[in-house]
């Protein structure tokens, strides 16, 4: 009597490997969102600087028109300068307001970037410590940072 023994390769999985894979995925997503938020922050800073420069240029033109109008003796040209001054003043005020709004958006975008970077760091610490709750805390910070990012884009 001869007995046959077959050996099958049995793969043993750790009971926490699917959870670990999910945690790694969360951490990777947070890292990519942090990188994207930094790009949005750079874009918002450039936009804010451009708006500030444009507002300063229009204010300079407005001030030049004031000097020209005060130095002009011809009443027709004075009236023309006064109309141009009014138009430039309104345009400069609009640009100044948009520049102020752009600075506010930069601040929110900075908060979003910091929160996403902090979320990524917390999630990495959670991975290293094998702590599910720490990763969830990082995910919570990431969701808040993502909310700030969405506010700045819209």
C-alpha positions as CSV (number, residue, x, y, z in Angstrom):
1,X,0.0,0.0,0.0
2,X,1.4,3.2,-1.2
3,X,0.1,6.5,-0.1
4,X,0.4,9.6,-2.2
5,X,1.2,12.8,-0.5
6,X,0.8,15.9,-2.5
7,X,2.0,19.2,-1.3
8,X,0.2,22.3,-2.3
9,X,1.7,25.6,-2.0
10,X,-0.3,27.5,0.5
11,X,0.0,31.2,0.7
12,X,-0.4,32.7,4.0
13,X,-1.7,36.2,4.3
14,X,-1.4,38.3,7.2
15,X,-4.8,39.2,8.6
16,X,-4.0,42.9,8.4
17,X,-2.5,43.0,5.0
18,X,-5.6,44.3,3.2
19,X,-6.0,47.0,5.9
20,X,-2.3,47.9,5.5
21,X,-2.7,48.1,1.7
22,X,-5.6,50.4,2.2
23,X,-3.7,52.6,4.6
24,X,-0.8,52.8,2.2
25,X,-3.2,53.8,-0.5
26,X,-4.7,56.5,1.7
27,X,-1.2,57.8,2.5
28,X,-0.2,57.9,-1.2
29,X,-3.4,59.7,-2.1
30,X,-2.8,62.3,0.6
31,X,0.8,62.8,-0.7
32,X,-0.5,63.4,-4.2
33,X,-3.1,65.8,-3.0
34,X,-0.5,67.6,-1.0
35,X,1.7,68.0,-4.1
36,X,-1.3,69.2,-6.2
37,X,-2.2,71.7,-3.5
38,X,1.3,73.1,-3.6
39,X,0.9,73.6,-7.3
40,X,-2.4,75.4,-6.7
41,X,-0.7,77.5,-4.1
42,X,2.0,78.5,-6.5
43,X,-0.6,79.4,-9.2
44,X,-2.6,81.5,-6.7
45,X,0.5,83.4,-5.6
46,X,1.5,84.2,-9.2
47,X,-2.1,85.3,-9.9
48,X,-2.2,87.5,-6.8
49,X,1.2,89.1,-7.7
50,X,0.0,89.8,-11.2
51,X,-3.2,91.4,-10.0
52,X,-1.2,93.6,-7.5
53,X,1.2,94.7,-10.2
54,X,-1.7,95.6,-12.6
55,X,-3.5,97.5,-9.9
56,X,-0.3,99.5,-9.1
57,X,0.2,100.3,-12.8
58,X,-3.4,101.6,-13.2
59,X,-3.1,103.7,-10.0
60,X,0.1,105.2,-11.4
61,X,-1.7,106.1,-14.6
62,X,-4.5,107.7,-12.5
63,X,-2.0,109.8,-10.6
64,X,-0.3,110.9,-13.8
65,X,-3.7,112.0,-15.2
66,X,-4.2,114.1,-12.0
67,X,-0.9,115.9,-12.6
68,X,-1.6,116.4,-16.3
69,X,-5.1,117.8,-15.5
70,X,-3.8,120.2,-12.9
71,X,-1.0,121.5,-15.3
72,X,-3.3,121.8,-18.3
73,X,-4.7,125.2,-19.1
74,X,-7.0,124.2,-22.0
75,X,-10.6,123.5,-20.5
76,X,-11.4,120.9,-23.2
77,X,-8.3,118.9,-22.3
78,X,-8.9,119.3,-18.6
79,X,-12.4,117.9,-19.1
80,X,-11.0,115.0,-21.1
81,X,-8.4,114.3,-18.4
82,X,-11.1,114.4,-15.7
83,X,-13.1,111.8,-17.6
84,X,-10.1,109.6,-18.1
85,X,-9.2,110.0,-14.4
86,X,-12.7,108.9,-13.4
87,X,-12.5,105.8,-15.6
88,X,-8.9,105.0,-14.4
89,X,-10.0,105.5,-10.8
90,X,-12.9,103.0,-11.1
91,X,-10.7,100.5,-12.9
92,X,-8.0,100.8,-10.3
93,X,-10.4,100.3,-7.5
94,X,-11.8,97.2,-9.2
95,X,-8.2,95.9,-9.7
96,X,-7.3,96.7,-6.1
97,X,-10.4,94.8,-4.9
98,X,-9.5,91.8,-7.1
99,X,-5.9,91.9,-5.8
100,X,-7.2,91.9,-2.2
101,X,-9.4,88.9,-3.0
102,X,-6.5,87.1,-4.7
103,X,-4.4,87.6,-1.5
104,X,-7.3,86.1,0.5
105,X,-7.4,83.1,-1.8
106,X,-3.6,82.7,-1.4
107,X,-4.0,82.5,2.3
108,X,-6.7,79.8,2.1
109,X,-4.6,77.9,-0.5
110,X,-1.7,78.1,1.9
111,X,-3.8,76.7,4.7
112,X,-5.0,73.9,2.4
113,X,-1.4,73.0,1.4
114,X,-0.2,73.0,5.1
115,X,-3.2,70.8,6.1
116,X,-2.6,68.3,3.3
117,X,1.2,68.2,4.1
118,X,0.3,67.7,7.8
119,X,-2.2,65.0,6.9
120,X,0.4,63.1,4.8
121,X,2.9,63.3,7.7
122,X,0.3,62.0,10.2
123,X,-0.7,59.2,7.9
124,X,3.0,58.2,7.4
125,X,3.4,58.2,11.2
126,X,0.3,56.0,11.4
127,X,1.8,53.6,8.9
128,X,5.0,53.4,10.8
129,X,3.2,52.9,14.1
130,X,0.7,50.5,12.6
131,X,-2.0,52.7,14.1
132,X,-5.3,52.7,12.2
133,X,-6.7,55.7,14.2
134,X,-3.6,57.8,13.4
135,X,-4.1,57.2,9.7
136,X,-7.8,58.2,10.1
137,X,-6.7,61.4,11.8
138,X,-4.4,62.1,8.8
139,X,-7.3,61.4,6.5
140,X,-9.5,63.8,8.5
141,X,-6.9,66.6,8.1
142,X,-6.6,65.7,4.4
143,X,-10.4,66.1,3.9
144,X,-10.3,69.5,5.6
145,X,-7.3,70.5,3.5
146,X,-9.1,69.3,0.4
147,X,-12.1,71.4,1.3
148,X,-9.9,74.5,1.5
149,X,-8.4,73.6,-1.8
150,X,-11.8,73.3,-3.5
151,X,-12.8,76.6,-2.0
152,X,-9.8,78.3,-3.5
153,X,-10.3,76.8,-7.0
154,X,-14.0,77.8,-7.1
